[in-house]
Amino acid sequence: MAEIGAIYEESHEIYGAPKIAAKMRQKGGNVSGRTVWKYMREMGLRACYRKHRARTTRDSDFSIGLKNILNRDFRPERPDAAWCKDITYI
């Protein structure tokens, strides 16, 4: 139980029974995840699961990737040489 508590503290109280059991097996112990779960339950330890969050906002600085290809020359030499689009509605 002391080793379970130590591994739990090392992980900043994040690891659950499967990861703690795996760590104990790496150190040479022979323990199952269910046994670790039972001891964790007795000790009142619970894993803190982190939720994955989708990145919804992006950097609004578009000046890095944009290039001025037309150089404000809006009268091309031939048809279909340059296309422009107005995106002010966005």
GUDRENDO-977014 format. One record per residue: residue in three letters; x, y, z of N, C-alpha, C in turn. Coordinates in steps of 0.05 Angstrom, whole numbers, plus 5000, padded with zeros to 4 digits. Atoms other than C-alpha are relative to their C-alpha. Layout:
BEGIN
<site><aa>ALA</aa><n_X>X</n_X><n_Y>Y</n_Y><n_Z>Z</n_Z><ca_X>X</ca_X><ca_Y>Y</ca_Y><ca_Z>Z</ca_Z><c_X>X</c_X><c_Y>Y</c_Y><c_Z>Z</c_Z></site>
...
This chain:
BEGIN
<site><aa>MET</aa><n_X>5016</n_X><n_Y>4976</n_Y><n_Z>5000</n_Z><ca_X>5000</ca_X><ca_Y>5000</ca_Y><ca_Z>5000</ca_Z><c_X>5017</c_X><c_Y>5025</c_Y><c_Z>5000</c_Z></site>
<site><aa>ALA</aa><n_X>4982</n_X><n_Y>4976</n_Y><n_Z>4999</n_Z><ca_X>5058</ca_X><ca_Y>5047</ca_Y><ca_Z>5014</ca_Z><c_X>5011</c_X><c_Y>5006</c_Y><c_Z>4972</c_Z></site>
<site><aa>GLU</aa><n_X>4989</n_X><n_Y>4996</n_Y><n_Z>5028</n_Z><ca_X>5086</ca_X><ca_Y>5036</ca_Y><ca_Z>4943</ca_Z><c_X>4978</c_X><c_Y>5011</c_Y><c_Z>4982</c_Z></site>
<site><aa>ILE</aa><n_X>5022</n_X><n_Y>4990</n_Y><n_Z>5016</n_Z><ca_X>5017</ca_X><ca_Y>5049</ca_Y><ca_Z>4913</ca_Z><c_X>4997</c_X><c_Y>5030</c_Y><c_Z>5006</c_Z></site>
<site><aa>GLY</aa><n_X>5002</n_X><n_Y>4972</n_Y><n_Z>4993</n_Z><ca_X>5013</ca_X><ca_Y>5114</ca_Y><ca_Z>4952</ca_Z><c_X>5023</c_X><c_Y>5017</c_Y><c_Z>4989</c_Z></site>
<site><aa>ALA</aa><n_X>4977</n_X><n_Y>4985</n_Y><n_Z>5010</n_Z><ca_X>5083</ca_X><ca_Y>5135</ca_Y><ca_Z>4931</ca_Z><c_X>4997</c_X><c_Y>5005</c_Y><c_Z>4970</c_Z></site>
<site><aa>ILE</aa><n_X>5003</n_X><n_Y>4996</n_Y><n_Z>5030</n_Z><ca_X>5069</ca_X><ca_Y>5123</ca_Y><ca_Z>4856</ca_Z><c_X>4977</c_X><c_Y>5019</c_Y><c_Z>4995</c_Z></site>
<site><aa>TYR</aa><n_X>5022</n_X><n_Y>4982</n_Y><n_Z>5004</n_Z><ca_X>5003</ca_X><ca_Y>5159</ca_Y><ca_Z>4863</ca_Z><c_X>5009</c_X><c_Y>5029</c_Y><c_Z>5005</c_Z></site>
<site><aa>GLU</aa><n_X>4990</n_X><n_Y>4973</n_Y><n_Z>4994</n_Z><ca_X>5038</ca_X><ca_Y>5220</ca_Y><ca_Z>4894</ca_Z><c_X>5019</c_X><c_Y>5009</c_Y><c_Z>4978</c_Z></site>
<site><aa>GLU</aa><n_X>4981</n_X><n_Y>4993</n_Y><n_Z>5022</n_Z><ca_X>5093</ca_X><ca_Y>5218</ca_Y><ca_Z>4840</ca_Z><c_X>4985</c_X><c_Y>5009</c_Y><c_Z>4975</c_Z></site>
<site><aa>SER</aa><n_X>5015</n_X><n_Y>4993</n_Y><n_Z>5024</n_Z><ca_X>5040</ca_X><ca_Y>5222</ca_Y><ca_Z>4786</ca_Z><c_X>4983</c_X><c_Y>5025</c_Y><c_Z>5004</c_Z></site>
<site><aa>HIS</aa><n_X>5016</n_X><n_Y>4976</n_Y><n_Z>4994</n_Z><ca_X>5010</ca_X><ca_Y>5285</ca_Y><ca_Z>4819</ca_Z><c_X>4970</c_X><c_Y>4993</c_Y><c_Z>5002</c_Z></site>
<site><aa>GLU</aa><n_X>5027</n_X><n_Y>5010</n_Y><n_Z>4995</n_Z><ca_X>4947</ca_X><ca_Y>5244</ca_Y><ca_Z>4837</ca_Z><c_X>4984</c_X><c_Y>4997</c_Y><c_Z>4975</c_Z></site>
<site><aa>ILE</aa><n_X>5013</n_X><n_Y>5003</n_Y><n_Z>5026</n_Z><ca_X>4931</ca_X><ca_Y>5230</ca_Y><ca_Z>4764</ca_Z><c_X>4996</c_X><c_Y>4970</c_Y><c_Z>4993</c_Z></site>
<site><aa>TYR</aa><n_X>5000</n_X><n_Y>5028</n_Y><n_Z>5008</n_Z><ca_X>4947</ca_X><ca_Y>5155</ca_Y><ca_Z>4755</ca_Z><c_X>4977</c_X><c_Y>4985</c_Y><c_Z>5014</c_Z></site>
<site><aa>GLY</aa><n_X>5020</n_X><n_Y>5018</n_Y><n_Z>4989</n_Z><ca_X>4892</ca_X><ca_Y>5104</ca_Y><ca_Z>4764</ca_Z><c_X>5013</c_X><c_Y>4973</c_Y><c_Z>5005</c_Z></site>
<site><aa>ALA</aa><n_X>4990</n_X><n_Y>5027</n_Y><n_Z>4993</n_Z><ca_X>4898</ca_X><ca_Y>5030</ca_Y><ca_Z>4782</ca_Z><c_X>5016</c_X><c_Y>4987</c_Y><c_Z>4977</c_Z></site>
<site><aa>PRO</aa><n_X>4984</n_X><n_Y>5013</n_Y><n_Z>5022</n_Z><ca_X>4921</ca_X><ca_Y>5005</ca_Y><ca_Z>4712</ca_Z><c_X>5028</c_X><c_Y>5011</c_Y><c_Z>4997</c_Z></site>
<site><aa>LYS</aa><n_X>4974</n_X><n_Y>4988</n_Y><n_Z>5003</n_Z><ca_X>4978</ca_X><ca_Y>5054</ca_Y><ca_Z>4707</ca_Z><c_X>5018</c_X><c_Y>4995</c_Y><c_Z>5024</c_Z></site>
<site><aa>ILE</aa><n_X>4984</n_X><n_Y>5006</n_Y><n_Z>4976</n_Z><ca_X>5000</ca_X><ca_Y>5044</ca_Y><ca_Z>4779</ca_Z><c_X>5009</c_X><c_Y>4971</c_Y><c_Z>4999</c_Z></site>
<site><aa>ALA</aa><n_X>4993</n_X><n_Y>5029</n_Y><n_Z>5002</n_Z><ca_X>4999</ca_X><ca_Y>4968</ca_Y><ca_Z>4768</ca_Z><c_X>5023</c_X><c_Y>4997</c_Y><c_Z>4979</c_Z></site>
<site><aa>ALA</aa><n_X>4979</n_X><n_Y>5002</n_Y><n_Z>5020</n_Z><ca_X>5041</ca_X><ca_Y>4977</ca_Y><ca_Z>4705</ca_Z><c_X>5027</c_X><c_Y>5010</c_Y><c_Z>5011</c_Z></site>
<site><aa>LYS</aa><n_X>4975</n_X><n_Y>4990</n_Y><n_Z>4988</n_Z><ca_X>5092</ca_X><ca_Y>5020</ca_Y><ca_Z>4742</ca_Z><c_X>5011</c_X><c_Y>4981</c_Y><c_Z>5020</c_Z></site>
<site><aa>MET</aa><n_X>4990</n_X><n_Y>5020</n_Y><n_Z>4980</n_Z><ca_X>5096</ca_X><ca_Y>4968</ca_Y><ca_Z>4798</ca_Z><c_X>5013</c_X><c_Y>4976</c_Y><c_Z>4986</c_Z></site>
<site><aa>ARG</aa><n_X>4989</n_X><n_Y>5022</n_Y><n_Z>5015</n_Z><ca_X>5108</ca_X><ca_Y>4914</ca_Y><ca_Z>4746</ca_Z><c_X>5027</c_X><c_Y>5007</c_Y><c_Z>4988</c_Z></site>
<site><aa>GLN</aa><n_X>4974</n_X><n_Y>4991</n_Y><n_Z>5010</n_Z><ca_X>5164</ca_X><ca_Y>4956</ca_Y><ca_Z>4715</ca_Z><c_X>5021</c_X><c_Y>4999</c_Y><c_Z>5021</c_Z></site>
<site><aa>LYS</aa><n_X>4981</n_X><n_Y>5001</n_Y><n_Z>4978</n_Z><ca_X>5197</ca_X><ca_Y>4959</ca_Y><ca_Z>4783</ca_Z><c_X>5005</c_X><c_Y>4972</c_Y><c_Z>5010</c_Z></site>
<site><aa>GLY</aa><n_X>4995</n_X><n_Y>5027</n_Y><n_Z>4992</n_Z><ca_X>5194</ca_X><ca_Y>4884</ca_Y><ca_Z>4789</ca_Z><c_X>4979</c_X><c_Y>4987</c_Y><c_Z>5017</c_Z></site>
<site><aa>GLY</aa><n_X>5021</n_X><n_Y>5012</n_Y><n_Z>4985</n_Z><ca_X>5130</ca_X><ca_Y>4873</ca_Y><ca_Z>4827</ca_Z><c_X>4982</c_X><c_Y>4983</c_Y><c_Z>4983</c_Z></site>
<site><aa>ASN</aa><n_X>5019</n_X><n_Y>5017</n_Y><n_Z>5014</n_Z><ca_X>5076</ca_X><ca_Y>4823</ca_Y><ca_Z>4809</ca_Z><c_X>4973</c_X><c_Y>5005</c_Y><c_Z>5012</c_Z></site>
<site><aa>VAL</aa><n_X>5025</n_X><n_Y>4991</n_Y><n_Z>4989</n_Z><ca_X>5009</ca_X><ca_Y>4856</ca_Y><ca_Z>4820</ca_Z><c_X>4980</c_X><c_Y>5005</c_Y><c_Z>4977</c_Z></site>
<site><aa>SER</aa><n_X>5020</n_X><n_Y>4996</n_Y><n_Z>5021</n_Z><ca_X>4944</ca_X><ca_Y>4860</ca_Y><ca_Z>4781</ca_Z><c_X>4987</c_X><c_Y>5028</c_Y><c_Z>5004</c_Z></site>
<site><aa>GLY</aa><n_X>5014</n_X><n_Y>4974</n_Y><n_Z>4998</n_Z><ca_X>4905</ca_X><ca_Y>4923</ca_Y><ca_Z>4766</ca_Z><c_X>4977</c_X><c_Y>4999</c_Y><c_Z>5019</c_Z></site>
<site><aa>ARG</aa><n_X>5022</n_X><n_Y>5003</n_Y><n_Z>4982</n_Z><ca_X>4846</ca_X><ca_Y>4897</ca_Y><ca_Z>4805</ca_Z><c_X>5009</c_X><c_Y>5002</c_Y><c_Z>5029</c_Z></site>
<site><aa>THR</aa><n_X>4989</n_X><n_Y>4998</n_Y><n_Z>4972</n_Z><ca_X>4888</ca_X><ca_Y>4888</ca_Y><ca_Z>4868</ca_Z><c_X>5007</c_X><c_Y>5029</c_Y><c_Z>5007</c_Z></site>
<site><aa>VAL</aa><n_X>4993</n_X><n_Y>4972</n_Y><n_Z>4995</n_Z><ca_X>4915</ca_X><ca_Y>4958</ca_Y><ca_Z>4861</ca_Z><c_X>4975</c_X><c_Y>5017</c_Y><c_Z>5004</c_Z></site>
<site><aa>TRP</aa><n_X>5025</n_X><n_Y>4986</n_Y><n_Z>4998</n_Z><ca_X>4844</ca_X><ca_Y>4983</ca_Y><ca_Z>4851</ca_Z><c_X>4987</c_X><c_Y>4997</c_Y><c_Z>5028</c_Z></site>
<site><aa>LYS</aa><n_X>5011</n_X><n_Y>5006</n_Y><n_Z>4973</n_Z><ca_X>4821</ca_X><ca_Y>4949</ca_Y><ca_Z>4916</ca_Z><c_X>5015</c_X><c_Y>5016</c_Y><c_Z>5021</c_Z></site>
<site><aa>TYR</aa><n_X>4985</n_X><n_Y>4985</n_Y><n_Z>4980</n_Z><ca_X>4878</ca_X><ca_Y>4980</ca_Y><ca_Z>4956</ca_Z><c_X>4996</c_X><c_Y>5030</c_Y><c_Z>4997</c_Z></site>
<site><aa>MET</aa><n_X>5006</n_X><n_Y>4971</n_Y><n_Z>5004</n_Z><ca_X>4866</ca_X><ca_Y>5048</ca_Y><ca_Z>4925</ca_Z><c_X>4973</c_X><c_Y>5008</c_Y><c_Z>5012</c_Z></site>
<site><aa>ARG</aa><n_X>5026</n_X><n_Y>4995</n_Y><n_Z>4989</n_Z><ca_X>4794</ca_X><ca_Y>5043</ca_Y><ca_Z>4945</ca_Z><c_X>5001</c_X><c_Y>5001</c_Y><c_Z>5030</c_Z></site>
<site><aa>GLU</aa><n_X>4997</n_X><n_Y>5000</n_Y><n_Z>4970</n_Z><ca_X>4813</ca_X><ca_Y>5026</ca_Y><ca_Z>5017</ca_Z><c_X>5013</c_X><c_Y>5025</c_Y><c_Z>5009</c_Z></site>
<site><aa>MET</aa><n_X>4985</n_X><n_Y>4976</n_Y><n_Z>4992</n_Z><ca_X>4861</ca_X><ca_Y>5084</ca_Y><ca_Z>5019</ca_Z><c_X>4986</c_X><c_Y>5026</c_Y><c_Z>4993</c_Z></site>
<site><aa>GLY</aa><n_X>5015</n_X><n_Y>4976</n_Y><n_Z>5008</n_Z><ca_X>4810</ca_X><ca_Y>5132</ca_Y><ca_Z>4989</ca_Z><c_X>5013</c_X><c_Y>5016</c_Y><c_Z>4978</c_Z></site>
<site><aa>LEU</aa><n_X>4986</n_X><n_Y>4987</n_Y><n_Z>5022</n_Z><ca_X>4853</ca_X><ca_Y>5148</ca_Y><ca_Z>4928</ca_Z><c_X>4983</c_X><c_Y>4996</c_Y><c_Z>4974</c_Z></site>
<site><aa>ARG</aa><n_X>5014</n_X><n_Y>5001</n_Y><n_Z>5025</n_Z><ca_X>4820</ca_X><ca_Y>5165</ca_Y><ca_Z>4862</ca_Z><c_X>5016</c_X><c_Y>5014</c_Y><c_Z>4978</c_Z></site>
<site><aa>ALA</aa><n_X>4985</n_X><n_Y>4988</n_Y><n_Z>5022</n_Z><ca_X>4850</ca_X><ca_Y>5180</ca_Y><ca_Z>4794</ca_Z><c_X>4985</c_X><c_Y>5025</c_Y><c_Z>4991</c_Z></site>
<site><aa>CYS</aa><n_X>5011</n_X><n_Y>4975</n_Y><n_Z>5011</n_Z><ca_X>4840</ca_X><ca_Y>5249</ca_Y><ca_Z>4765</ca_Z><c_X>5003</c_X><c_Y>4999</c_Y><c_Z>4970</c_Z></site>
<site><aa>TYR</aa><n_X>4999</n_X><n_Y>5002</n_Y><n_Z>5029</n_Z><ca_X>4823</ca_X><ca_Y>5240</ca_Y><ca_Z>4691</ca_Z><c_X>4997</c_X><c_Y>5027</c_Y><c_Z>4988</c_Z></site>
<site><aa>ARG</aa><n_X>5001</n_X><n_Y>4975</n_Y><n_Z>5014</n_Z><ca_X>4837</ca_X><ca_Y>5298</ca_Y><ca_Z>4646</ca_Z><c_X>4984</c_X><c_Y>4997</c_Y><c_Z>4975</c_Z></site>
<site><aa>LYS</aa><n_X>5016</n_X><n_Y>5000</n_Y><n_Z>5024</n_Z><ca_X>4788</ca_X><ca_Y>5314</ca_Y><ca_Z>4592</ca_Z><c_X>5016</c_X><c_Y>5013</c_Y><c_Z>4977</c_Z></site>
<site><aa>HIS</aa><n_X>4987</n_X><n_Y>4989</n_Y><n_Z>5024</n_Z><ca_X>4815</ca_X><ca_Y>5326</ca_Y><ca_Z>4522</ca_Z><c_X>4982</c_X><c_Y>5023</c_Y><c_Z>4989</c_Z></site>
<site><aa>ARG</aa><n_X>5015</n_X><n_Y>4977</n_Y><n_Z>5010</n_Z><ca_X>4794</ca_X><ca_Y>5394</ca_Y><ca_Z>4497</ca_Z><c_X>5008</c_X><c_Y>5006</c_Y><c_Z>4971</c_Z></site>
<site><aa>ALA</aa><n_X>4996</n_X><n_Y>4993</n_Y><n_Z>5027</n_Z><ca_X>4786</ca_X><ca_Y>5412</ca_Y><ca_Z>4425</ca_Z><c_X>5010</c_X><c_Y>5029</c_Y><c_Z>4998</c_Z></site>
<site><aa>ARG</aa><n_X>4990</n_X><n_Y>4973</n_Y><n_Z>5003</n_Z><ca_X>4825</ca_X><ca_Y>5473</ca_Y><ca_Z>4403</ca_Z><c_X>4981</c_X><c_Y>5014</c_Y><c_Z>4980</c_Z></site>
<site><aa>THR</aa><n_X>5021</n_X><n_Y>4987</n_Y><n_Z>5016</n_Z><ca_X>4770</ca_X><ca_Y>5518</ca_Y><ca_Z>4378</ca_Z><c_X>5008</c_X><c_Y>5028</c_Y><c_Z>4990</c_Z></site>
<site><aa>THR</aa><n_X>4992</n_X><n_Y>4973</n_Y><n_Z>5009</n_Z><ca_X>4804</ca_X><ca_Y>5586</ca_Y><ca_Z>4372</ca_Z><c_X>5028</c_X><c_Y>4999</c_Y><c_Z>4989</c_Z></site>
<site><aa>ARG</aa><n_X>4974</n_X><n_Y>4998</n_Y><n_Z>5014</n_Z><ca_X>4862</ca_X><ca_Y>5602</ca_Y><ca_Z>4327</ca_Z><c_X>5011</c_X><c_Y>5029</c_Y><c_Z>5003</c_Z></site>
<site><aa>ASP</aa><n_X>4988</n_X><n_Y>4974</n_Y><n_Z>5000</n_Z><ca_X>4910</ca_X><ca_Y>5660</ca_Y><ca_Z>4325</ca_Z><c_X>4989</c_X><c_Y>5017</c_Y><c_Z>4977</c_Z></site>
<site><aa>SER</aa><n_X>5013</n_X><n_Y>4983</n_Y><n_Z>5020</n_Z><ca_X>4878</ca_X><ca_Y>5718</ca_Y><ca_Z>4287</ca_Z><c_X>5020</c_X><c_Y>5016</c_Y><c_Z>4984</c_Z></site>
<site><aa>ASP</aa><n_X>4980</n_X><n_Y>4985</n_Y><n_Z>5014</n_Z><ca_X>4944</ca_X><ca_Y>5745</ca_Y><ca_Z>4261</ca_Z><c_X>5006</c_X><c_Y>4985</c_Y><c_Z>4973</c_Z></site>
<site><aa>PHE</aa><n_X>4997</n_X><n_Y>5013</n_Y><n_Z>5026</n_Z><ca_X>4939</ca_X><ca_Y>5726</ca_Y><ca_Z>4187</ca_Z><c_X>5023</c_X><c_Y>5011</c_Y><c_Z>4984</c_Z></site>
<site><aa>SER</aa><n_X>4980</n_X><n_Y>4986</n_Y><n_Z>5016</n_Z><ca_X>4995</ca_X><ca_Y>5772</ca_Y><ca_Z>4164</ca_Z><c_X>5025</c_X><c_Y>4983</c_Y><c_Z>4996</c_Z></site>
<site><aa>ILE</aa><n_X>4976</n_X><n_Y>5017</n_Y><n_Z>5003</n_Z><ca_X>5048</ca_X><ca_Y>5718</ca_Y><ca_Z>4173</ca_Z><c_X>4999</c_X><c_Y>4983</c_Y><c_Z>4975</c_Z></site>
<site><aa>GLY</aa><n_X>5002</n_X><n_Y>5019</n_Y><n_Z>5022</n_Z><ca_X>5022</ca_X><ca_Y>5670</ca_Y><ca_Z>4121</ca_Z><c_X>4990</c_X><c_Y>5012</c_Y><c_Z>4974</c_Z></site>
<site><aa>LEU</aa><n_X>5012</n_X><n_Y>4988</n_Y><n_Z>5024</n_Z><ca_X>4991</ca_X><ca_Y>5718</ca_Y><ca_Z>4071</ca_Z><c_X>5021</c_X><c_Y>5014</c_Y><c_Z>4983</c_Z></site>
<site><aa>LYS</aa><n_X>4982</n_X><n_Y>4986</n_Y><n_Z>5019</n_Z><ca_X>5027</ca_X><ca_Y>5743</ca_Y><ca_Z>4009</ca_Z><c_X>4983</c_X><c_Y>5017</c_Y><c_Z>4981</c_Z></site>
<site><aa>ASN</aa><n_X>5014</n_X><n_Y>4983</n_Y><n_Z>5019</n_Z><ca_X>5006</ca_X><ca_Y>5800</ca_Y><ca_Z>3964</ca_Z><c_X>5009</c_X><c_Y>4993</c_Y><c_Z>4972</c_Z></site>
<site><aa>ILE</aa><n_X>4992</n_X><n_Y>5010</n_Y><n_Z>5026</n_Z><ca_X>5009</ca_X><ca_Y>5765</ca_Y><ca_Z>3897</ca_Z><c_X>4993</c_X><c_Y>5020</c_Y><c_Z>4978</c_Z></site>
<site><aa>LEU</aa><n_X>5008</n_X><n_Y>4981</n_Y><n_Z>5021</n_Z><ca_X>4972</ca_X><ca_Y>5818</ca_Y><ca_Z>3856</ca_Z><c_X>5014</c_X><c_Y>5026</c_Y><c_Z>5001</c_Z></site>
<site><aa>ASN</aa><n_X>4987</n_X><n_Y>4973</n_Y><n_Z>4996</n_Z><ca_X>5010</ca_X><ca_Y>5878</ca_Y><ca_Z>3884</ca_Z><c_X>4982</c_X><c_Y>5022</c_Y><c_Z>4992</c_Z></site>
<site><aa>ARG</aa><n_X>5021</n_X><n_Y>4981</n_Y><n_Z>5006</n_Z><ca_X>4945</ca_X><ca_Y>5917</ca_Y><ca_Z>3876</ca_Z><c_X>4998</c_X><c_Y>5006</c_Y><c_Z>4971</c_Z></site>
<site><aa>ASP</aa><n_X>5004</n_X><n_Y>4997</n_Y><n_Z>5028</n_Z><ca_X>4946</ca_X><ca_Y>5908</ca_Y><ca_Z>3801</ca_Z><c_X>4975</c_X><c_Y>4984</c_Y><c_Z>4993</c_Z></site>
<site><aa>PHE</aa><n_X>5026</n_X><n_Y>5013</n_Y><n_Z>5004</n_Z><ca_X>4872</ca_X><ca_Y>5893</ca_Y><ca_Z>3789</ca_Z><c_X>4992</c_X><c_Y>4999</c_Y><c_Z>4970</c_Z></site>
<site><aa>ARG</aa><n_X>5005</n_X><n_Y>5002</n_Y><n_Z>5029</n_Z><ca_X>4877</ca_X><ca_Y>5896</ca_Y><ca_Z>3712</ca_Z><c_X>5019</c_X><c_Y>4980</c_Y><c_Z>4988</c_Z></site>
<site><aa>PRO</aa><n_X>4981</n_X><n_Y>5020</n_Y><n_Z>5010</n_Z><ca_X>4909</ca_X><ca_Y>5831</ca_Y><ca_Z>3690</ca_Z><c_X>5002</c_X><c_Y>5002</c_Y><c_Z>4969</c_Z></site>
<site><aa>GLU</aa><n_X>4994</n_X><n_Y>4998</n_Y><n_Z>5029</n_Z><ca_X>4938</ca_X><ca_Y>5824</ca_Y><ca_Z>3620</ca_Z><c_X>4980</c_X><c_Y>4983</c_Y><c_Z>4983</c_Z></site>
<site><aa>ARG</aa><n_X>5018</n_X><n_Y>5018</n_Y><n_Z>5015</n_Z><ca_X>4890</ca_X><ca_Y>5767</ca_Y><ca_Z>3599</ca_Z><c_X>4978</c_X><c_Y>4991</c_Y><c_Z>5019</c_Z></site>
<site><aa>PRO</aa><n_X>5022</n_X><n_Y>5010</n_Y><n_Z>4984</n_Z><ca_X>4824</ca_X><ca_Y>5738</ca_Y><ca_Z>3623</ca_Z><c_X>5009</c_X><c_Y>4975</c_Y><c_Z>5016</c_Z></site>
<site><aa>ASP</aa><n_X>4994</n_X><n_Y>5022</n_Y><n_Z>4982</n_Z><ca_X>4828</ca_X><ca_Y>5687</ca_Y><ca_Z>3681</ca_Z><c_X>5029</c_X><c_Y>4999</c_Y><c_Z>5009</c_Z></site>
<site><aa>ALA</aa><n_X>4973</n_X><n_Y>4999</n_Y><n_Z>4990</n_Z><ca_X>4898</ca_X><ca_Y>5709</ca_Y><ca_Z>3699</ca_Z><c_X>5001</c_X><c_Y>5003</c_Y><c_Z>5030</c_Z></site>
<site><aa>ALA</aa><n_X>5002</n_X><n_Y>4996</n_Y><n_Z>4971</n_Z><ca_X>4878</ca_X><ca_Y>5730</ca_Y><ca_Z>3770</ca_Z><c_X>4971</c_X><c_Y>5000</c_Y><c_Z>5008</c_Z></site>
<site><aa>TRP</aa><n_X>5027</n_X><n_Y>5001</n_Y><n_Z>4989</n_Z><ca_X>4818</ca_X><ca_Y>5718</ca_Y><ca_Z>3813</ca_Z><c_X>5000</c_X><c_Y>5013</c_Y><c_Z>5027</c_Z></site>
<site><aa>CYS</aa><n_X>5002</n_X><n_Y>4987</n_Y><n_Z>4974</n_Z><ca_X>4795</ca_X><ca_Y>5759</ca_Y><ca_Z>3872</ca_Z><c_X>4972</c_X><c_Y>4993</c_Y><c_Z>5011</c_Z></site>
<site><aa>LYS</aa><n_X>5025</n_X><n_Y>5006</n_Y><n_Z>4987</n_Z><ca_X>4741</ca_X><ca_Y>5747</ca_Y><ca_Z>3923</ca_Z><c_X>4997</c_X><c_Y>5019</c_Y><c_Z>5024</c_Z></site>
<site><aa>ASP</aa><n_X>5005</n_X><n_Y>4983</n_Y><n_Z>4977</n_Z><ca_X>4709</ca_X><ca_Y>5793</ca_Y><ca_Z>3974</ca_Z><c_X>4989</c_X><c_Y>4983</c_Y><c_Z>5023</c_Z></site>
<site><aa>ILE</aa><n_X>5009</n_X><n_Y>5016</n_Y><n_Z>4977</n_Z><ca_X>4703</ca_X><ca_Y>5760</ca_Y><ca_Z>4042</ca_Z><c_X>4993</c_X><c_Y>5017</c_Y><c_Z>5024</c_Z></site>
<site><aa>THR</aa><n_X>5007</n_X><n_Y>4982</n_Y><n_Z>4978</n_Z><ca_X>4679</ca_X><ca_Y>5818</ca_Y><ca_Z>4083</ca_Z><c_X>4976</c_X><c_Y>4990</c_Y><c_Z>5017</c_Z></site>
<site><aa>TYR</aa><n_X>5023</n_X><n_Y>5010</n_Y><n_Z>4985</n_Z><ca_X>4617</ca_X><ca_Y>5779</ca_Y><ca_Z>4104</ca_Z><c_X>5008</c_X><c_Y>4982</c_Y><c_Z>5023</c_Z></site>
<site><aa>ILE</aa><n_X>4991</n_X><n_Y>5019</n_Y><n_Z>4980</n_Z><ca_X>4659</ca_X><ca_Y>5732</ca_Y><ca_Z>4147</ca_Z><c_X>5005</c_X><c_Y>5014</c_Y><c_Z>5026</c_Z></site>
